[in-house]
Each structure stands twice: as structure tokens, then as C-alpha cells.
Amino acid sequence: MNLPLGDELLLLEGSSSFLLIGRVREPFALCIETFEEEYCQTLEQGDLVAVSAPEGGVVEQARMLLELLRTFHAPLVVLPADHPGSRRLSMVVSAGPEILLACGIQRGTHPEQHLICSSVELAGARIRQTADGVEINNLSADISFRYLQSLPRYGK
């Protein structure tokens, strides 16, 4: 499925979880902080930022997380495997030209930005940037989608 996506956000919703998708507005270096090191990944205009809420939650929180990365270029923090804090992460963020949703990974412990923790109902889906939007593959027919407005640009 190919969907147009400009500055607005795309919300994929299942019965108990969701994924919020936006596009990067301008190139920047996404810093990824692990307990051992810091490294940066270049995000290009049009790359995707995704916020996964494997157990659902408040969409406004996801919108804020997405904008923290997309607008303010906030760094991502990655926890070590089996860190007790990962159980308290209700939402996780990933960014890049293509992102795979997987339910068999621990939240917040994967620095690889092509992979994001999801619910079972969204697992296996693949989102990929296109010239004018997003291509979504392997999405269950039970998942609906709708567009949301981006938050204001906050002085940008």
C-alpha cells in the first residue's frame, strides 16, 4: 500500500496498539546513546520517524515524541538488554528510510534504527519512504489508518 505523506502524520491503528509515522523535514545527525558509546546516523529529508505504542496509549504522547526527534533532533537512548527500565517504556521511536516492525524484541534495547518493537497485530509490517509518502507492506487488513496534523513548528 502506498500512501501520500507530507508534513502531516500517519496513524496506523489496531485494536490495542498503534504506530505513528512522520517524515523528516531536513537532514540532521540522529545521535544514538548506548551505555558503551555514542554514534550518529544521518537522517535525510523524507526519511521516516516512527513511534510504536505496542500496548496503545495516548496518541498525543506519541506525537510529542515524534516531534522531539523530527523537529528538535533529540538523541535516542538505548538501554542494555534485560535492563529493568525497558518494561516501563510504553512507546519507542525509530527513524530511517525503512523500518521493520517486530514483536519479539525488548523495548528500547535495539540501537538499529531499521527495527522497532511493535505489538503482535503490527508485527511483520515494513514501512519505507517513497518520493511522496510511505509504502507499507505486510499490514494486516484489521489495521486502519488516518492522518493527523503535525504539532506547531515551535519557532522553527
C-alpha positions as CSV (number, residue, x, y, z in Angstrom):
1,M,0.0,0.0,0.0
2,N,1.4,3.4,-1.0
3,L,0.1,6.4,0.9
4,P,1.0,10.1,0.4
5,L,2.6,11.8,3.3
6,G,3.7,15.4,3.5
7,D,4.1,17.3,6.8
8,E,1.1,15.6,8.4
9,L,1.4,12.4,10.4
10,L,0.0,9.0,9.5
11,L,-1.5,6.9,12.3
12,L,-1.8,3.1,11.9
13,E,-4.3,1.7,14.5
14,G,-5.0,-1.8,15.6
15,S,-7.4,-2.9,18.2
16,S,-4.9,-2.4,21.0
17,S,-1.8,-0.7,19.6
18,F,-0.7,1.9,17.1
19,L,2.2,3.3,15.1
20,L,2.6,7.0,14.3
21,I,4.7,7.9,11.2
22,G,6.1,11.3,10.1
23,R,8.7,12.4,7.6
24,V,12.0,14.1,8.4
25,R,11.8,17.7,7.3
26,E,15.5,18.5,6.9
27,P,18.7,16.4,7.1
28,F,20.3,16.0,10.5
29,A,22.5,13.7,12.5
30,L,20.5,11.5,14.9
31,C,22.6,10.7,17.9
32,I,22.1,7.3,19.5
33,E,23.3,6.9,23.0
34,T,24.1,3.5,24.4
35,F,25.8,2.6,27.7
36,E,29.0,1.9,25.8
37,E,29.1,4.6,23.1
38,E,27.5,7.4,21.2
39,Y,27.1,7.2,17.4
40,C,25.3,9.2,14.9
41,Q,23.2,8.2,11.9
42,T,22.4,10.7,9.2
43,L,18.7,11.2,8.5
44,E,17.8,12.7,5.2
45,Q,14.8,14.8,4.2
46,G,11.9,12.4,3.6
47,D,13.2,9.6,5.9
48,L,10.6,8.3,8.3
49,V,10.3,8.7,12.1
50,A,8.0,6.1,13.7
51,V,6.6,5.9,17.2
52,S,5.3,2.5,18.2
53,A,2.9,2.0,21.1
54,P,2.7,-1.8,21.4
55,E,0.0,-1.6,24.2
56,G,-1.7,1.5,22.9
57,G,-1.8,4.7,24.8
58,V,-2.3,8.4,24.2
59,V,-1.7,9.4,20.6
60,E,-0.7,13.0,21.8
61,Q,2.2,11.5,23.7
62,A,3.4,9.7,20.5
63,R,3.0,13.0,18.5
64,M,5.2,14.8,21.1
65,L,7.9,12.0,21.0
66,L,7.9,12.1,17.2
67,E,8.4,15.9,17.2
68,L,11.1,15.8,19.8
69,L,13.1,13.8,17.3
70,R,11.9,15.3,14.0
71,T,11.8,19.0,15.0
72,F,14.3,19.2,17.9
73,H,16.6,16.4,16.9
74,A,16.6,14.9,20.4
75,P,19.0,12.0,20.8
76,L,17.7,8.4,21.3
77,V,18.8,6.4,24.4
78,V,19.2,2.7,24.1
79,L,19.1,0.5,27.2
80,P,21.2,-2.6,27.5
81,A,19.4,-6.0,27.1
82,D,17.4,-7.0,30.1
83,H,17.5,-3.5,31.6
84,P,14.5,-3.3,34.0
85,G,13.6,0.2,32.7
86,S,12.6,-1.3,29.3
87,R,9.5,-2.7,30.9
88,R,8.3,0.9,31.6
89,L,8.7,2.1,28.1
90,S,5.2,2.4,26.7
91,M,6.4,3.9,23.4
92,V,9.6,3.5,21.4
93,V,11.0,5.5,18.5
94,S,12.9,4.6,15.3
95,A,14.0,6.6,12.3
96,G,15.4,5.9,8.8
97,P,14.4,5.2,5.2
98,E,12.9,1.8,6.1
99,I,11.6,0.3,9.4
100,L,10.6,-3.2,10.2
101,L,8.1,-3.8,13.0
102,A,8.8,-6.8,15.2
103,C,7.1,-8.1,18.4
104,G,9.9,-10.4,19.6
105,I,12.3,-7.7,20.7
106,Q,12.7,-6.0,24.0
107,R,11.6,-2.3,24.0
108,G,14.3,0.3,24.0
109,T,17.2,-2.1,23.7
110,H,17.9,-2.1,19.9
111,P,20.1,0.7,18.5
112,E,19.5,-0.5,14.9
113,Q,17.1,2.1,13.5
114,H,15.7,-0.2,10.8
115,L,13.9,-2.2,13.6
116,I,11.2,-1.2,16.1
117,C,9.3,-3.1,18.8
118,S,5.6,-3.5,18.0
119,S,2.5,-5.4,19.0
120,V,1.7,-8.8,17.5
121,E,-1.0,-7.2,15.3
122,L,1.5,-4.9,13.7
123,A,4.5,-7.3,13.6
124,G,6.0,-8.1,10.3
125,A,4.9,-4.8,8.7
126,R,7.5,-2.9,6.8
127,I,7.3,0.9,6.2
128,R,9.5,2.5,3.6
129,Q,9.8,6.1,2.4
130,T,8.9,6.9,-1.1
131,A,9.3,10.1,-3.1
132,D,5.9,11.4,-2.0
133,G,5.0,9.4,1.1
134,V,5.3,5.9,2.6
135,E,5.0,2.4,1.3
136,I,3.6,-0.1,3.8
137,N,3.9,-3.9,3.3
138,N,2.7,-6.9,5.2
139,L,0.0,-4.9,7.1
140,S,-3.0,-6.9,8.4
141,A,-6.4,-6.0,7.0
142,D,-7.5,-5.3,10.6
143,I,-5.3,-2.2,10.8
144,S,-6.9,1.1,10.0
145,F,-5.2,4.4,9.2
146,R,-5.9,8.1,9.4
147,Y,-3.9,11.4,9.0
148,L,-3.2,13.8,11.9
149,Q,-1.9,17.3,11.9
150,S,1.7,17.9,13.0
151,L,2.3,19.9,16.1
152,P,3.2,23.6,15.5
153,R,6.8,24.1,14.5
154,Y,7.8,25.9,17.8
155,G,9.8,28.7,16.5
156,K,11.3,26.8,13.6
